[in-house]
Amino acid sequence: MNGQLRAVDFAPGQLQPGPAGPAGLLPAPLVRRELTGLAGVEIVTAVSVRDSDPTHAVTATCPAGKTVIGGGAHIFDASGDAALDESYPPRPRWHARAYEINATAANWHIAAFAICAVAS
Protein backbone atom coordinates (compact mmCIF):
# COMPACT_ATOMS: atom_id res chain seq x y z
CA MET A 1 0.00 0.00 0.00
CA ASN A 2 1.06 3.61 0.44
CA GLY A 3 2.33 3.35 4.04
CA GLN A 4 -0.73 5.03 5.56
CA LEU A 5 -2.82 3.35 8.21
CA ARG A 6 -6.57 2.95 7.82
CA ALA A 7 -9.30 2.05 10.32
CA VAL A 8 -9.42 -1.53 8.95
CA ASP A 9 -5.75 -1.97 9.97
CA PHE A 10 -6.72 -1.97 13.67
CA ALA A 11 -8.47 -4.58 15.83
CA PRO A 12 -11.93 -3.67 17.23
CA GLY A 13 -11.57 -1.29 20.20
CA GLN A 14 -7.92 -0.53 19.42
CA LEU A 15 -8.60 2.69 17.50
CA GLN A 16 -10.02 5.52 19.57
CA PRO A 17 -12.25 8.08 17.81
CA GLY A 18 -10.69 11.47 17.30
CA PRO A 19 -12.31 14.89 17.55
CA ALA A 20 -14.98 15.75 15.03
CA GLY A 21 -13.90 18.14 12.31
CA PRO A 22 -15.70 21.36 11.46
CA ALA A 23 -19.04 21.11 9.73
CA GLY A 24 -18.98 21.71 6.00
CA LEU A 25 -20.94 24.35 4.19
CA LEU A 26 -24.63 23.70 4.54
CA PRO A 27 -27.06 24.63 1.78
CA ALA A 28 -29.63 27.31 2.43
CA PRO A 29 -32.88 25.85 3.75
CA LEU A 30 -35.49 25.16 1.11
CA VAL A 31 -38.87 26.80 1.30
CA ARG A 32 -41.41 24.00 1.12
CA ARG A 33 -45.02 24.35 0.11
CA GLU A 34 -47.41 21.45 0.37
CA LEU A 35 -49.26 20.87 -2.86
CA THR A 36 -52.68 19.27 -2.91
CA GLY A 37 -52.93 18.79 -6.66
CA LEU A 38 -51.57 19.51 -10.12
CA ALA A 39 -53.47 20.48 -13.24
CA GLY A 40 -52.50 21.30 -16.81
CA VAL A 41 -49.12 19.56 -16.71
CA GLU A 42 -47.00 20.30 -19.79
CA ILE A 43 -43.37 20.15 -20.85
CA VAL A 44 -41.86 23.34 -22.24
CA THR A 45 -38.64 22.98 -24.24
CA ALA A 46 -36.09 25.63 -25.16
CA VAL A 47 -33.09 24.96 -27.41
CA SER A 48 -29.83 26.89 -27.63
CA VAL A 49 -28.14 27.99 -30.83
CA ARG A 50 -26.38 25.12 -32.63
CA ASP A 51 -22.79 26.23 -33.19
CA SER A 52 -19.21 25.53 -32.09
CA ASP A 53 -19.15 28.09 -29.27
CA PRO A 54 -17.51 26.52 -26.18
CA THR A 55 -20.42 27.53 -23.90
CA HIS A 56 -24.15 27.14 -24.40
CA ALA A 57 -26.96 28.26 -22.09
CA VAL A 58 -30.73 28.16 -22.42
CA THR A 59 -33.79 28.70 -20.24
CA ALA A 60 -37.23 27.11 -20.66
CA THR A 61 -40.00 29.30 -19.20
CA CYS A 62 -43.38 28.10 -17.96
CA PRO A 63 -46.48 29.89 -19.28
CA ALA A 64 -48.14 32.51 -17.07
CA GLY A 65 -50.07 30.95 -14.20
CA LYS A 66 -47.96 27.80 -14.13
CA THR A 67 -45.00 26.89 -11.95
CA VAL A 68 -42.07 24.62 -12.68
CA ILE A 69 -42.38 21.26 -10.90
CA GLY A 70 -39.38 19.58 -12.53
CA GLY A 71 -37.06 19.72 -15.46
CA GLY A 72 -33.81 18.72 -17.01
CA ALA A 73 -31.38 19.27 -19.84
CA HIS A 74 -29.71 17.40 -22.68
CA ILE A 75 -26.61 18.00 -24.80
CA PHE A 76 -26.88 17.20 -28.52
CA ASP A 77 -24.14 16.49 -31.09
CA ALA A 78 -21.13 17.11 -28.81
CA SER A 79 -19.92 13.46 -28.93
CA GLY A 80 -18.83 13.56 -25.28
CA ASP A 81 -16.83 16.78 -25.68
CA ALA A 82 -19.23 18.90 -23.59
CA ALA A 83 -20.56 18.54 -20.06
CA LEU A 84 -23.66 19.87 -18.39
CA ASP A 85 -22.60 22.33 -15.68
CA GLU A 86 -25.95 23.77 -14.56
CA SER A 87 -29.51 22.44 -14.58
CA TYR A 88 -31.80 24.07 -12.04
CA PRO A 89 -35.15 25.84 -11.61
CA PRO A 90 -35.01 29.61 -11.09
CA ARG A 91 -38.83 29.57 -10.84
CA PRO A 92 -40.91 29.68 -13.07
CA ARG A 93 -38.14 28.56 -15.44
CA TRP A 94 -35.60 25.76 -15.92
CA HIS A 95 -32.07 26.91 -16.74
CA ALA A 96 -29.24 24.84 -18.22
CA ARG A 97 -25.62 25.58 -19.16
CA ALA A 98 -22.97 23.34 -20.73
CA TYR A 99 -19.28 23.81 -21.47
CA GLU A 100 -16.84 22.06 -23.77
CA ILE A 101 -14.54 19.84 -21.74
CA ASN A 102 -12.51 19.02 -24.85
CA ALA A 103 -12.14 21.71 -27.47
CA THR A 104 -14.14 20.75 -30.54
CA ALA A 105 -15.08 22.34 -33.84
CA ALA A 106 -18.36 20.41 -33.81
CA ASN A 107 -21.62 22.31 -33.95
CA TRP A 108 -23.54 21.31 -30.81
CA HIS A 109 -26.43 22.60 -28.74
CA ILE A 110 -28.36 22.00 -25.52
CA ALA A 111 -32.02 21.87 -24.62
CA ALA A 112 -33.68 22.68 -21.32
CA PHE A 113 -36.97 21.06 -20.36
CA ALA A 114 -39.36 22.62 -17.81
CA ILE A 115 -42.22 20.50 -16.49
CA CYS A 116 -44.93 23.06 -15.76
CA ALA A 117 -48.29 22.84 -14.01
CA VAL A 118 -50.92 24.77 -12.14
CA ALA A 119 -50.21 23.76 -8.55
CA SER A 120 -52.76 24.07 -5.80
KAFEN-V155316 format. One record per residue. N is the residue number from 1. PHI is phi as a letter, one per 40 degrees, with the letter a starting at -180 (none if undefined). PSI is psi in whole degrees, 0 to 359 (999 if undefined). Layout:
# KAFEN-V155316
N|PHI|PSI  N|PHI|PSI
This chain:
# KAFEN-V155316
1|none|205  2|b|10  3|g|3  4|b|141  5|c|146  6|b|165  7|d|326  8|c|349  9|c|355  10|b|149  11|c|154  12|d|133  13|g|349  14|c|331  15|b|117  16|c|141  17|c|142  18|c|181  19|c|149  20|c|140  21|c|174  22|c|151  23|c|145  24|c|181  25|c|130  26|b|141  27|c|155  28|c|144  29|c|143  30|c|144  31|c|120  32|b|141  33|b|124  34|c|128  35|b|138  36|b|345  37|a|161  38|b|145  39|a|154  40|g|40  41|c|133  42|a|157  43|b|124  44|b|131  45|b|137  46|b|141  47|b|137  48|c|175  49|c|143  50|c|105  51|a|187  52|c|17  53|d|142  54|c|349  55|b|136  56|b|139  57|a|148  58|a|152  59|b|127  60|c|129  61|b|132  62|c|150  63|c|159  64|d|138  65|g|353  66|b|154  67|b|156  68|c|130  69|b|359  70|i|176  71|i|187  72|a|188  73|a|160  74|a|141  75|b|133  76|b|138  77|g|20  78|c|353  79|f|39  80|g|4  81|c|1  82|b|154  83|b|143  84|c|125  85|b|327  86|b|139  87|a|101  88|a|164  89|b|93  90|c|86  91|d|140  92|c|46  93|b|171  94|b|122  95|b|143  96|a|146  97|a|139  98|b|152  99|b|150  100|c|131  101|c|342  102|b|125  103|d|133  104|a|148  105|c|1  106|c|145  107|c|120  108|b|167  109|a|169  110|b|159  111|b|143  112|b|140  113|b|123  114|b|125  115|c|116  116|b|149  117|a|162  118|c|117  119|b|134  120|b|999
